[in-house]
Amino acid sequence: MQFSSLYPVHLTTCLLIFILNLFSFTFSDPRIGESGLFCGLNRPPPNTSYIPLFVKEMEKISALVTDNNWGHYAMNQTRISIYALAQCYQDLSHTDCLLCYAASRTRLPRCLPAVSARIYLDGCFLRYDDYNFFNESTDPIRDTFNCSSSAGVATAEEAASFGKRVRELVDNVSTAAAMGGGYAVRDLNGVYGLAQCWKTLSKQGCKECLAKASRNVKGCLPSREGRGLNAGCYLRYSTQKFYTDRPQNGSSSSGASKTGKTVAIASSVTAFCMISAFAAYALYARFKKTKQERRNLGRISSTYNKSNLNFKYETLERATNYFDPKTKIGQGGAGSVHRGTLPDGKVIAVKRLFFNTRQWVDEFFNEVNLISGIQHKNLVKLLGCSIEGPESLLVYEFVPNMSLDQYLFDKKEVKVVLSWKERFQIIAGIAEGIAFLHGGAEIRIVHRDIKSSNVLLDENLTPKIADFGLARHFADDKTHLSTGIAGTLGYMAPEYLVKGQLTEKADVYSFGVLVLEIVCGRKNNAFVEESVSLLQTVWQFYKSDKLAEKVDPSLEGEFPAIEASNVLKIGLLCTQASASSRPSMDEVVEMLTDSNGQVPEPNQPPFINSSVLAPSSTGSYSSTSSLLRNAFNKFEASYTSTESSSLQGSRSHELRD
């Protein structure tokens, strides 16, 4: 789990921001690309305050880096020892060094609460451990190297020539660094190299480290780039010049240089004033947000400790064969899902979350606290969680069949055609699950992301609603929430998409779209350029009194026409423009289960192509697509594959707060 964002800004961090603002106009490239992150397996002793101590000691390293571009520090207590080292590669300017260190300092806590970790960025290195590693040149277990996927040459003759140049360059730069204070850069006929030993190493230790790294990176040939990542050094070659030439003394004595200095100083003062004002606001906003994050984390921990949700990280590692790719059954924007088997033989699904912002707190909090105490046959059951490992884990009941979207839209991979009876039962089950969320549980919950890929099917094709990361709960005295827009385009209600007003009727709308997709066997492409939305098509068939003709043709007419037409009418009812005109989910369940009941006649649904239609004063409908475009400007849409599916054929516009 990433704890770095959960602590307030410290004095040294403020000082770093001040310095970065003052000199921001001069930096070139801090090289914050991540070459390797390695987390240890050991955890701190029980009943110790390891993480607060870690944060405190890392602030001391920050101060040393601010002063010297590198630093090492040791803290020994009775039960806890922390040794830390940070160093920028010597070609970086002071400002770029601080930027690189800040990036490494943000990323390394992903490994907490492990008592050891190291991260290699392309411009700096940061490590902490529970023993004195300062004189350690190599590590037989964790030393590694990585190579680019692209080759630097095209023919065998070029490969021989390129290999000769790389080997000569690597030998030259390694020798120069070992003999010249632990650092060197070299170039040779279009190949560039950098070697850097940590300043705590002896001359002999540096030589041994670079000799091993040299052997390793030569194994990358004919790749155009290779990096050696050892305990005591870093070595890199590339066909692109990546390092910075050191400035030469006396190069600014001319009148032109003096003029340049004047312009630079004036520019820096202006930039400093502007950036400092922004930074002051950002710090204030960050302080307020951090307080809320700490409260949320406390609520997670409270629920976690008071319930029976506790799973050890090591248990889940073993259950999934250490997250073997062969156990992966799903992949999405928030992480991956693996199948696992517990020691008692129980099969589970483990959702492995990866976040680098406050988002993990919000979504993890929702998953644990909203559904940990809820049980319903149409909701995926949360069995537990783990928050003690390198990443957060959620443990669910295993649902053996695939997600609904694969049955409906992935005809190449899934040859099974759902019968009408199966489709009707799936629709009814989803309706019952949503109705339970809206009123059957102790708290009112709006899911916010009802869609086909978030519906899983068990061995009996019973639908189970999954992924509560975006869900929100309502107090009894609230009629709606005003919240950031999140969800999936094509399933989002117009009043929520445009105004951010969230009620249970947003889920009703999403359900209506899903009903039309299930019956018709076609996705709602309302936001695909030059496409006709499913809602428009169904509406036209409804007006022509030919709804039964819109049923999925793969059923080959094997369905009751009246029942199918009524279900499509229910879908249209749920997608009406006005939220107040949509039925509640309890009413939807009643319509689906009461064979003698009458389904009301729907009005025209809101989405026509890529426009939002709103009632005008004369009762007709006018296009407000510009309003929709303005709403889109408030957030970014990204393509992410469905999280419950192991296939990547189904993609949708997914929005997050």
N, C-alpha and C positions, 0 to 999 in steps of 0.2 A: 504494500500500500504506500501511497505517496503522502508523506506527512509534511513535506516542506511548505506547502501552501497553507497549513493550518496554524502557523505561528505568526505572531505579529512582527512587523518590520523592526529590526534592531538598529542600533546606532551605527554599526559598521555598514549595514546595508544602505542606510541613508547617506553615509559618506561615499559609498560606491556610486550611488545615483548622482550625487553632487559632482564627483569627479568626471563621471561619464558625460554629464551635461556640459561641463566646462570645456572639455576637449573633444566633444562629439564631432566637430567639423573636421578633425584630422584623421579619424580612424579609417582603415581600409577594409580588412577582412579578418575578423576574429577567429575564423575557422572553427565553427561550433558543430560541424558535422560529427556524428557519433561513430567511432570506429569499433568500440566494444564496451559493453557493460557486463560486469561479472559480480554476482551476488553469492556470498557465502551461505553455508547451510546451517551454521550454528546460531542459536538464539541466546539472548542474555539470560542470566540466572533469574529464577522466579522472584517476584516481590522486589524488584529493583527498578529504579527510575532511569532506565537506560536512555530513552528517547529525549527527555529534557536535558540530560547530561550531554548527549550527542549534539543537540542544537547549541548548547552553551559552548562546548569545546570547538565546534566548527566556526563559531564567531571569532575565536582566537586565530584560527587559520586564515579566515577572511582578512583580519587586520594585518597579518604577516604578508599575505599576497598583495594587499593594497600598498604596502611599503616597499616590497622587494621583488615582486613578480613570482615569488615562491615562498614556501615555508613548511616547517614540520613541527609537530607538537605532540607531546605525550602526557597522558593523565592516568595515574594509577590510584585506584582505591582498593579497599579490601576485597570487594567482589567484582569490580568493574575496572577494566583497563581499556583506554582508547588511544590508539596511535594514529596520527593522521599526517598525510603529506600532500601538498598541492604544488604544482609547478607548471609554468607556461614555457613553451618552447621559445628559445632565445631570439628568434627572428621577430616575434610579435612586439608591437609597441606596447607601452604601459596600458593605454586605453583598451587596445584589443585584448590584452591579457586579462584585464578586469572583466570584459564582456565574456570571454571564453570561460573564465573561472565561474562567473555568475551562472552560466548555462550548466556547467558541470555540477555546481552546488545545488541547482534545482533538480537535476535528474537523478543524482546519486541516491537520494532518500527513497527512491522506488524500492530499494532493497531492504529498507527497514521492515521489521526489527532485527534483521540479520546483523551480527556483530562484525562483519567484514564485507567489504565491497570495493570495487575499483572501476573507474570509468576512464576511457581513453577518448578524448575528442581530438580533432585534427590540429588543435592549437594548444592543448593543455592536458594535464593528467591530474586526477584526484583519487586518493585511496584512504580508507580507514580500516583498521584491523584491531584485534585484541591482543596482539603481540608486537614486539619491536621488529619491524621488517625493513628498517631504514638502510641496512647494509645488504639487503637481499637483491642479488643481481638477476637470478633466474628462478623460475618456479616450474618444476617438472609437470605439475598438474594443470595450471591455469595459463601458462605462457601459450600464446597462439599467434596466428597471422590470418589476415584476410586478403582476398584478391578480388579485383574487379571482374565482372562477368564478361567484359568485352576484350577481345584480343587487340594487341597493338600493331599487328601486321596481318597481311592477307595471304602471302605465299611462303613456302618453305624456305626460300632463299632469304626473304626479308626476316623470317623468324630467326634464322641463324645469326644474321647481323644484329637484329634487335636484342637477342639474348646475350650476345657478346658485350654490347654496350651496357646493358643493365647490370650484368655481373661485374664489369669493370667499375661502373659507377658506384654500385653498392659497396664493393671492396674499398674504393677510394674514400667514400664519405664515412664509412665505419672506422677506417684507420685514422682519418683526420680527426674525428670526434674523440676517439679513444686517446689520441696523443695530444689533443688541443683543448683540454678543459671540459670535455663531455658534450660538445656541440659542434656541428659542421653542416654546411650545405654545399652541394656540388652540382654541376651540370655537365653533360657530355653528349654532344650531337643530338640534341632534342630530347634527352632524358634528364630528369631532375631528381635530386635526392636530398633528404634531411635525416640526420641522426642526432638523437638527444638522449643523454643519460641523466638520471636524477642526481641532484647535487649532493645527496647523502652517500653516493657510491664512491669507493676508492677508484683510483686509476685502473687497477687490475680488474675490479668488479665491472667497471664500464666496458673494458675490453672484452671480458667474457660474455657480457650481456649482448653486446653488438655482434660478436662473432656468431652467437646462436641466432639472433634476429636476422643476420645476413644470410645464413644458411636457409632459414625458413622462407624469406621473401623471394629468394631465387626460385623456390618451388612454385611461385605464382606464374612464371613465364609459360606461355607468351602473353599473359594478361598485361594490359597497358598500365596497370597500377597494382601495387602491393604494399601491405603494411605489416610490420612486425610489432607485436604487442607483448612485451616481456615485463617481468616484475620490476626490472630496474632501468628499462630504456624503451625508446620508441624509434622505429626506423621506417622510412617510407620512400618509395620511388614512384614516379609518375611521368607520363608523356606530356603533362601540362605543368607549367610552372605554378606551384602552389604556395611557395614560401615568399617572404618579404625580404628584399634586400635591405641591409642595415644602412641608415643614413650616414654619409661621410662628413667628417668634421670640416669646418671651414667652407661649406658649400653655399653659404648665404651671406656673403660679405659684399655683394654688389648692391648698387642702388635699386635695381629691380627687385632684389630679394628683400630689401628694406621696405619697399612699397608693398610687396607681397605680405610681409609681416604685418604692416599696418592694416591692410585689408582683412587679413586673417583675424587679427585681434578684434577689429570692429565687428566682423561676422560672428566671431565667437561670443562676444558680449550680447549681440542680438539673439543669437540662437540660445544662449544660456538663459536669458530672461524668458523667452517663449517656452523653452522646454521645462524650466523650473516651475513656471506657473502650471503647466500640464502635470508635472510630477507631483506638485503639492496636492492638486485635486485627486490624482490617481492614488496617492498615499491615503488621503482621507477616505476615498471610496473603498480602498482595499481594507482599511482598518474596520470599517463598518461591516464589510462582507466577511472578514475573518472572524468577527465575533459571532456571526450567525453560523459560520461553518463549525466553530468550536461547539456551539450549542447542538447542532445537528449530530456531530460526532459523539457528543456525550449521550444523546438520545439513542444513537445506534448502539453504543457500548452498554447502555442500561438495558435495552431490549436483549442484546446479545448475552449479557451475563445473567439475566433473570430467567431466561427461557432455556429450553432444551435444544437450542439451535446449534450448539457448539460442535463443530467438526474441526479436528486438527488438520492443519495444512498437509502434514506428512501423510496422514491417512488418505486424503484425497489425491495426493501425488501418486501413491502406490495403487490406488483404485483405478486410476487412468493410465497406469504404466508410465508415470512421470510425464503426463500429457503427450503421450506418443501421438504423432500426426495420424496414425491409423485409427485412433479412438475418436477423432474429431467427427462430429455429426452435424456441425453448423458453424457458420462464420458470419459475423456482422460487424457494424461499425463500432459497437461497444466491446467486442471481444469475441471469443470462440466458445463453443459448447462441445464438451467431450462426454462420451459414454464411459461409465466406470462401474466397477463391481466391488462392493464392500466386503470385508472379511466374512460376514455372515451370508454372502451370496446374493445380497440384494443389489439389483441393478439401478443405477442412478444416472442423472444427467448433471454435469458440473459446468456451470457458466463461469467462465474465466474473464474477469473485467479488467480493462486497461484504460486508465484515465490519467491525464496530466493536468487537470484543472479541478475546480470545485465540483464539476459535473459528477464525479464518482461519488461524492458525499450525497448529493441530492438523489441520484438514481439508486444507490445502494440503500439509502434511508427508506425510499419508497418501497423497494422490493421487500426489505426485511419487515418494516413496520406495518405496511398496509395489508400484506397477505399472509404474514406468518401465522396469524390467528384465524384465518378464513379458510373454510373448507366447503367446497361445493363440487359436485360431480363434473361441472363444466368449467372449472378453473384448475389450472396446473397447480399442484400442491408444492409449496416450498417446504423442504425437509430441514434445511439448515444453512449455515454459512460459515465462512472462515475469514477472519480479518487479521490474521497473525502472520501471513506469509508475504512474499514479494508482491503479490497481487491479491485483490479481493476475489473470493469465490462464493457463488451461490449454488446450493444443492437442491435439485428438484426431483420429483418423481420422474422416472423414465417413461416417455411416451413412445411406443415402438414404431408407429407409423410416421409418415412424413407430415409436413405442414400442408394445410389445405391448398395453398397456392400451387404447389407442385401437382396435385391431383387435377386442378382446374386448368392450368396454363402450360405445364411442362409436358406436352403430349409426346415429345421425343423420348423422354426418359421414363415416364410413367404411362404404361399401356392400359392401366385400369380405368374404366369409365364409370364414374359414380352413377348409380341408378337414381331414378326420381325419389324413391323411398329413402335412400341414403342421403340425398341432398336435403330433402324435407326435414329429416331427423337432425341433420347438422345445423340447419337454419334454426330449428326450434331449440336445440341445445344451446347455441350461441345466444339466442334471445333470453333464455332462462339464466344463463351465466351473467349477462349484462344486467338483467333485472335484479338479480341478487346483489350485484355491486351497488346498484342505485338505491336499494331500499331494504334488502334482506339481511345485510350484515349490520354490525353494531354502528358502523360509520358509513356515510354516503361516499361512494368512490366513483370518480369519473376516470375511465381508462385512458382516454385521449389518443389512443393509437390502435383502434379496432381496424384490422385489415386481414386479408387472407393469410399472409405469412405469419401472423401472430396467433393463428388458430392451429393447434396440433391435434392429430387424430390418433386415438388409441387403437388397440387390436380389434375393437368392435366398431371402429369409426365414430366413436363418441367424441365430439369436439371439446377441446379444452383451451380456454383463452390463456395466453402466455404474455410475458414481457410487460411488467408493470412499472418499468423505469420512469415513464412519463406520467403515471397516474397522479391524480390530486384528490384530496378528500375535502368534503364540505362540512362546515358546522351546521347544526340544525336550523340556525336562524339566518343562513345565507341563501340568497336566491341565485347568485352567480359569483364567479371569481373573475377578476381582471388579472390576466397573467400573460407572460411571454408566449408567443405562438410556437407550438411544437406539435409535431405529428407528421402525417404523410399526405402530400398533395394528391388530390383526387378523392380523399376520404374526409377532408376537413370541412366542417359546416361553414357557410358564408359569414355568419355573424361572428364566429370565432376567428376565422381567417382574416377578416377585415378589421374588426374592432377589438379582438382579444378577449371577448366576453365568453366565459366558459360555463356551461351548464350541462346537466345530464343530456340535454337535447343534442349536444355535439356528438355524443356516443350514438344516439338514435340515428343521426344523419349518417355516420360512418357505417352503422349496421345496415341502413337502407342501401347504400352503395354495395356493400358486401352481398346482400340478398340478390341484387340484380346480377352481380358477377356470378354467383353460384348457379342461379337458374339459367342464365344465358351462356355460361361457359366462356365469358369474354371479359377482359380487363376494362376498367373505366379509364379511357385515355383522354380525360378532359383537359390535360395540360400538355398534350403532345401537339406540336405545331401542325396545323392543317388537318387535324383529325376530328371526327365527329364523336362526341361523348356518348357513352353508353346510356346515360340518362336521357339524352335527346332522342336517341333511337327508340328506346322503350316507350318514351312519351308519345312518339309518333304512332307506334303500333297500338298504344292504348287509345288514342284519339280515333284510330281507324277500327277499333273494336276487333283487333287481331293479335291480342297479347300472346295467345298460345303459340303463334308462329315465331315468336322471339325466343322460345325455349331452345336450349342447346341442341343443335341438330345431331350431335353424337348420340343422343338418346333414341334417335330414329323413331320418334312418335310414341315411345313407350312411356306415357305419363298421362294422368288425368287432366284434361284440358282446363276444366273449371278450377280445380285446386291450384294448378300452376298459374293460371291467370290471376287468382286471388293473391297468391304469394307475390307476384310481380306488382300488383296494386299496393300491397303492404310496403314493398320496397319504395315505390313512388311516394306513398304517404310519408315515409320516414325521411325523404329527401326534399320535402317542400321548403320553399324559400324562407318562410316565417317559422321561427323556432316554436312559437305558440301553436302553430297548425300541425306540428308533428305529434304523433301519439307518444305516450310514455311507454317504457319497455314492458311494464305490467300489462298495458293495453295490447301491445304487440303479441305478447305471449297468449293472451286471451283470444285474439283473432286467429292465431295459428292453431290453437287447441280446440276451439269451439267450432265444430263443423256446421252448426246451424246458425252461427252469427253472420252478420252482414259487415262487409268491409266498406268503409266510407269511400266516397269518390275523391281522388287526390286533385290538387291544383298542379299547375306546371312546375316542374322542379327548377332549381335556381341556376344550374350550370348549363350553358349552351356553348359548345366548343370551349374556347378559352376565356369566356366572359362570365361575369357575375351578373345575373339578372335580378333586379329589384322591382317591386310593385311601384308603379307611378300613381299619381293622384287620380288618374282616370281609370285605373283598374288594369291598364295594359302593363307591359314589362319593357323596361328600358335598359340598355347595356351600360354597365358601370365597370367595364374592363380596366379603365384607367385607375379606378379606385383599387382594384385588385393589384395592378402593377405597383401602385404606391405602397400597398401592404407588403409586396414582395421585396421592396427596397429596404424593409426593416430587418430582413434576415437573409441568410445565404442558404441556398438549396444545394445539397450534395447527393450524389448517387451512392447508395450503400446497399449491399446485398442483404437479403433476408436473413435474420439471425437464427431462425429455427431450421433453416434449410442447409443441407450440406452441398447443394448445388447452387450455382451462381447465375442461373438463367433468369430469375425473377428479380427485377430491380425497380425501385420507386424513388421518387423525390421524397427525402426524409428531412424534416426540420426539427431542430432542437432549440430550447430556450437560449 
